[in-house]
Amino acid sequence: MGYDEKLADRIRASLSGAKALVEKKMFRGVCFMVNGKMCICVGGNEMMCRIGPDRFEEALEKPGVRPMILRGKIMKGFVFVSEDARRSKKDFDYWIQLSLQFNREAKASKKKA
């Protein structure tokens, strides 16, 4: 399964001013790393946002948002945002900004040897 190139282009344009923006192929899609930290990914037609545990429950209350589940475990701080939940520019920008806000305080993963 591929990923939504138009969505990736939209995210790419929104993050164009971000420091140290790097794209990596992962999660059967593409992940946008900001300052060496996972920020936003695209898989299929969904956008996965790293928003942090403090905003997680609040985000899940919004329609079209679901938690990221990895190996049966809910990954607090990561949510999938459906197309309907990011259709308007205002909604799309909300998720981009929320992800960038958390990125400032997030810790980078340790580099593998």
N, C-alpha and C positions, 0 to 999 in steps of 0.2 A: 504494500500500500504506500502510495506517495503522500505528499503533503501539498496543501493549498499554496501554490506559488504566489497568488495574488495577495493572500494574507501575509506571507513572508515579506513580500515587497512593501506592503503597508507598514509592517513593523519596522523593517529596515529603514524606511523613510522617517518614521517617528523617532528612531534611535540614532539617526545620522549625526547628531551633535554630541552623543554620549562619548565619554572618554574610553579609550582602549576597547572599542567594539570589535568582537571576534565572533565569527559564525562557525559552529561545529555541527557536523552531522551526528545526531544521537536521537534516541527514542523514536526511531523510524521516521525521523524528520530532521528539522534543523533547529539548533538552539543558539540563541543570541546571548553571548557572554559579555558582560560589562565589567570592566576592571578585574578581569579574571574570575568573575563569579557568574553562575547561571542566573539569568534574569527572566527571559521569556523564550518559550519554545513553540514550534508549530509541528503538530502531528496530525495527519489527516486534515480535517477542516476545523480542528480545535486549536485554541491558543492556550498554552499552559503558562500560568503566571506564578512566579515565586514572590509571594506577598508577605511572608513571615507569619509566625504563629499568633501574633497579637491581633491580626486582622482576619484570621482564618474563619472563625465562626460567623463574623459579620458578613463576610463575602459569601458564605454558603447560604445565607438568607436571601440572596438575590436570585431571581429566576435565571435559569440557563447556566448555573454555576454548580460544579460538582467537585468533590475532593479528588486528589490524586491518590490512587491506591497502588502500592508496589508490593508484590509478593504477599498480598492479603493484609497489608498494614497501611492504615491511613497516614499519609505524609502531611502532617500539619504544616501549613505554610505554603503549600502548593495547591493550586486550583486549576481546573479546566474551565474555560469560558467558551460557551457555545456561540455560534454565529449570531443567533438572535440577541444574545446578551452584549454584543459588541457592534451591532449594526450601525448605530448612529456614531457620528464623530465624537460626540460628548462621552458616550459609553466607552468607545474604543480608547480615547485619551485617558479616561479614568483608570483603566486597567494598566495602561502603559505607565502612567505616573505612579500608581500604587506599587508596581514592580520596581521602578527606579528608586522610589523612596526607600523600600526595603533594601535594595542593593547597596545603598550607602552604608547601612549598618551590618549587613550580612558578612559573614566570614567566608573567605575563599576555601575551597577544598584543599586538603594537603596534596601536594604533587606526588604522584606515584614514581617510584624509582625505576 
